């Protein structure tokens, strides 16, 4: 065996077997440290940038105490007070850095559901083999796993060749403008263009995909865009005893029904096609044949996939009526009715295309159509034939050998969309197994992660850093 390969294997073994943390962390386990992070209620609130200031400061102090070696070896910067950048300079400045992301904030608990949690949302309980609480998945599990991996690598004495950058925003759940967007602006200004970026997004599905014979890991190559349109109908107010042939509420309702019953077309192309063709390799029988021969079966497959919201969302720009208002008294005709319609835009479509679709579909010049200002176009599609995708795939295989790896499309939004200005290699994947009973926990009640899954996340990130930045 060549000496260089032997040396690299020794470095990898050393890194992977190193203690997860030391110093002030004491005898706590990685699960204990994640549970401790969950106890800081870093809830994002739209329009209130300092709503969880105390919790964010507490979490960041907690990171310093829990991972002393990281804070001794890496440089730490703050952006807009709470956004974090950690940098571990590589020995070869000619190599592009790698950038790993995880956000600090969490979504609120839905009002009225607090009593439905088996463990209080911010108690950080460890029970029945799980770490419970808001943020266990989204996204403190990723954040703490990154720090566990770094602490272990620093403890082992490894020196990366390629600079490792950790970015953590404080407001991903509120749009990311003060966190990841501001950090991306700063990195762009400094001329930093990473070899690849990895952030939350897709997962390892286990038993979720009907017909799959093994778990499937999806690496997100892109994410959908988003735009919300306001639709407004106006008319003369009056008494309900003398209504016109159509009220403003009725007019608006008719427009909304048209939009719901005539969505933008479904297409099995681009990332979606690569996803379904990749899934075929884990199928058997007719399902495998149908997905492997989309040139012939696409109309049938598309019709079947439209029946499920998750697969339907991968094939088209979706339409969701989310807010409606008009009138305030049963016997008064309102003079105005308004609705908000949210569209998640598939790569290949655009905000302008969505607006054109709305106007053509409702065909009513009396309805005022206005795009809200927070729209985002779909992200660019990252390449599969790039080192970052290959390294992520290798780290998945080595930490979960039985898993099939498939390119995917993220139907929601992540902080990583801001990083597309500094690299065209942005990937969205979190190394956690999601089973059917887990799906409703995402942003829902009883969020949790298994201790075994969390340990697997740490191993994945260690291996990814070694593969991409050390070897």
N, C-alpha and C positions, 0 to 999 in steps of 0.2 A: 504494500500500500504506500503511495507517495507520502513523503514526509508532511507536505502541506495539508493533505486530507486528514492525516492522523492528528495534526495539531488542531485543525478546525473542529474535529470530532471531540477532542479533549476540551476545547473551549465551550462547545455546546453543552457537553455533559456537566461541566462545571457550572455554567450559567443556570441550567435547568435544575440542578440539585442544590443550588445555594439557598440560604434561608430567605423566606419571603420578606422579612423585615428584622430590624435589630434596634439597638440603642433604647430610646425611650419607649419603644413599642412593647418592651417587656415580654411576657409570656402569652400575649394575646395571639389568637389565630387570625388568619385572613378573614374568616367569617365574622369574628368578633369586631374587627376593624370596620368591615362594611356595615355591620349592624350599628356601630357607633356613628357612622356618617349619616345613616338614615334618620337618626334622632334630631338632625338639624333640619327644620321645616323650611327649606329654601324654595318656597312656593313663588312662582312667577304670577304676577297679576298685571293684566293688560293696562297700560297707561300709568303704572305706578312703579317706576324704576327702582325705588328704594323700599318697596313693600317688605322685602325679606332681608334687609341690610344686615341686621343683627345675626340672622342665621347664616348668611354667606360669610361674614367675618368669622363666626364660630367654626364653620366648616373648614375654612382655609387655615385657621390656627390648628385645628385638629389634624389636618394633613401634615403640617409642619412637625407636630409632635409624633405622629404615627409613622412617618417616613423620614427619619433624621438624615439618613445617608443621601437620599435624593436631594434634600435641601442643603447638604454640604457640597455635593458634587455638581449639581446642575444650577444654571443661572435661572432666576425667577423674575418675571416682569408682570406688572399689572396694567391693564388697559381699562379705562373708564371705571377705575377703582376695584372692580370685582372680576373682570376678565383676566385669565391667567395664560402666560406663555412660559413654559419651561424648556430650556435648551441644554443639550449635552453635546458639546462640540466634538466632532469627529477628527481623527488624526489626518485625514486627507481632505483638505478644503476644496479639491477639484470635484469631489463627488456631491451630487445633489442630496439634500437632506430628506429624511422621511418625516411625515407629519401625522400624528395620531391624535384623535379628538374624542372628547366626551364632555358633556355639559353638566353643570352643577345644579341647575334648577329642576324643579319638578312641577307637575300639574296639581291643581287643588283637588281636594276630596269633594266629590259631588255632594251638594247639600242634601241632608236627609239619609245619606248612606253610611254615616259614621258607625252606627250600631250594627251594621251588617258585616263589618270586618271581624274576622275571628281573632285577629291581633290588632291592636290599635295602630293606625296608619304610620305614626311616627315613634312607636315604641322601640323599633329595631329588635324585635324578638327573634330568637333562634329556637325553632321547635319543629319536631317531626322531620328533621333533615332539611329544613328550609330556613332561609333568612327572609323575614317578613317585613313589609313596609313600603310606603310610597318611595319610589326611586330605586328599589332593589333591582329592577330591570332597567328602568328608564330614568336616569342613566348613570346612577351612582355605582351600579355594578361594574359598568365599563370603566368609569373614572378610577375607582379604587383598584380594579384589576390592573390598570396601567401602572399605577404607583407601586403595587405589589411587585409587578414584573421589573420595574426599574430598580426598586430597592434591592431585589435579589441580584440583578446584574451588577449594580455598583458594589454590593458586598462581595461578589465573586472576583472583583478586580478586573473585569472586562473593560477594555477601551474600544469604543466603536470607531470604525473607520469613517463611517458616514454620520453626520450630525443627526441626532434624534430630537425632534421638537414635539412637545405636548401642548395642545391648545385646549382650553376649557372655558367656554362661555358661560355667562350667568343668566341668560334670558332666552334660551332656545325655544322654550315653550311659549314665549311671547313675541317670537319673530326673529330674535337674534341680532337686532340692529346695534345694540350697545356692546354686545359681546363678540360673537364670531365675525360679524360684518366689520366692526372696527378693527379687529385683529387682522383680518384679511387685508384691509386697507393699509395697515402698518407693514405687514410682510411684503405687500406689493411695492410699497414705497422703498423698502430696503432692498428690493430686487431678489427676494427669496422665492425660488421656484422649485418646490419639492419634486422628488422622483415619483412619489405618490402620496395620497392622503387616504386615511381610513377613518370612518366615522360610524356611528350607529346606523341602522337601517334594516337590512335583511337579517334573517336568522337561520338556524338549522331546524327545519320542520321534521317532526318525528310522529308519524301516524296522522298527520294533518291532511296530506294529499291522498285522496282515495286511489287505491291501486298501486301506490308506490311500495316497492318491496324493501326499501331501506330509507334511512333518514336522508333528507336533501338539504344541502346548504346552498343558499342563494347569495351570491355576491352582487350587490346592487351596482349596476353600471351607470344608472341615471335615476333621476327622480322627477316626478311630474311637477309641472308648474301649477300655479293657483291664481285665480282671479274671482272676485265677487262683484256681481252686477246688481245695482239697485234698479228695480222696475217700479215705476210710479204711474198711477192712474189718477186723474183729477176731474172734477165736475162740480156742479152746483149743489151745495148742501140743501137739505130740505126735510120735510116731515115724511115719515115712513108710510103714512096713509095715502100718499100720492107719488109713488115711485115712478121713475122713468122706465122705459123698456129694459134698460140695463144699468145697474148701479156701478159705481167705480169699483166696489168690491167684486161684483160679478165680472166686470171687464178684466180686472187683474187676475181673478181666479181662472178665467178662460185662457189667458196668456200662460199662466203657470202650468195648467193641464197640458197645453200644447208642448211646452218645453219638456215636461216629464215623459210624455208619450212619444216624443220625437227627439231622442237624444242624438248627439253626434255619432257618426257611424263607427262601428266596431271594426278593427282591422287586426289581423294576426300578422304583424310585420315588425321590423326593427328588433328591439330588445325582447318584445313579447314573443316573437317567433323563435328567437334563440332560446328563450326560457322553456317554451313548450316542447321544442325539439330536444332540449337537454333533459327534461323530465322523462321523455320517452324511454331513455336508456335505463330508467329504474322501474319501468312498467313491464307487464307481461300481457300476452294475448292480444285481444282486439285494441285495447287502449294503446299499447306500444305501437301497433301497426298504424292506427289512426294518426297518432301524433308524429310518427316518423314519415308519414306520407301526406303532409299538409297540402302539397300541390294538387292532390286529388280530393282530400277529405275536408279541406278548410271550411266550406259552408256548414257542414254537419257539425264539426268540432266547434266552430264559432257559436252556432246556435246553442249547443250544450253548455259552453262556458259562460254564455250570457245569463244563465239561470242562477249562477252564484255571484253574489256581490264582489267577492275577492278576485275571482278570475275575470269577471266583467270589467272591473276597474283597470285591469292590465291591458285590455284591448281598446279602450276608448277614453276620450275625455268625458268625465262623468258630470252629471247635473244633479245638484242637491238644493232644493228649496229649504232654507234654514230659518228665516225670520219673516213674519208677516204681521202687518199692523194696519188698522183702519177702523175708524169709528170708536165711539165711547158710550153710546146709549142705544138701547134696543129700538127706540122709536124715532131715531134721528138718522137721516141719510148722510153719511160722511162725505165731505168734499174731496177727500184724498185717501188713497190706499197705497201702501208700499210693501214690497217684498224684497228680500235679499236672496240671491241665488248664487251658490258657490260652485265653481267649476274647478276640477282638478285636471290639468291639461297634459295630455299624453305627448311625449316627444314626437315631433312631426306636425303638431297643431300649434296654435299661437293664440295670444290674447285677441289680436285683431280677427282671427278666424272664428273665435268664440262669439265675439260681438256680431259678426256677420251672420252667424248661425242663429243667434237670438232674433235679430231683425227679420230674417227670412222666415223663421219658424212661426213667430207670433203674428207677423204681417199686420201689425196694428200701429199706424203712425201716431195714434193718440196715447200710446204708452211711452213714457220717457225712460230711456235706457242710459244708465250712467255707470261707468266702471269705477269702483272704489280704488283709492290710490295705492293700495298695498299689494298689487298683483305682481306675480313673478312668472317669467317665461319658463318652460321646461329646461332642465339642465342639459348641457351637452352630454353625449354618450361616451363614456370612457372606454378605451380599447381593452380587449381581452388579450391581445398579443403584446403585452407590455410587462416589464419586470414586476411591477407592483401586483398585478393580478396573479402572476405566476407565484410570487412569494406568499401571498395570502392563501392561495390554493394549497401550496406545500405545507404551510403551517396548519391548515385545517386537516389535511391528510395525516400529518404526523400526530396531531392531538386527537383526531377522531377518524381512524382508518376506515371505518365502515360507511362513511358518509359520501354521497354523490355530490358533486359540485356543479352548479348551474348558474349562469348569469341571470340577473333579475332586475326588475324595475321597482323602485320604491314609490308607492302611491301617495305617501304623505310627504312631509318636508323635513329636512334636517339642516343643521348649521353648515354642513359641508358644501351646500350650494354656493356659499360665498367664496369658497376656495377655488372654484372653477376659473377665477380670474388669474390665479397664479400657477395653475397646472391643469392639464387636460386629463389627468389620471387620478380621478377621485372615485373611491370605492366605498360602498356603504354595507357594512357587515358587522354584526355582533355575535360572537361565538357562544350562543346560548341555545339549548334545545327547547323548542316550543312544541308542546303536545296539545291535543284538542282541548283538554280542560284548562289550558293556560291562556287561550286566545282572549277570553273575556277579561282577563286580569290586566291587559295592557290599557293603561289610563283608567282602569276600573277598580273594582273592589278586590281586596285580598291579593294585591300585588306581592309577588314573592320570587325568589330564585333558590334553586336547590343548592346546598353546600357543594355537592359534587360538580354541578354545572359551573359554579363560581370558581372552584379550583381549576376546572378545565379552561375557563376564560384566562386565568392568570398564566397557565401553561401555554396557551395559544399566543398571548402577547409576548411572552418571553421568547418563544420560538420565532415569532415574526420579527422581533427586533434583532435577534441573532442572525437570522437568514439574510435580512435586508441591510443591516447596518454594521454587523461585526465581521461576518465571513468575507 
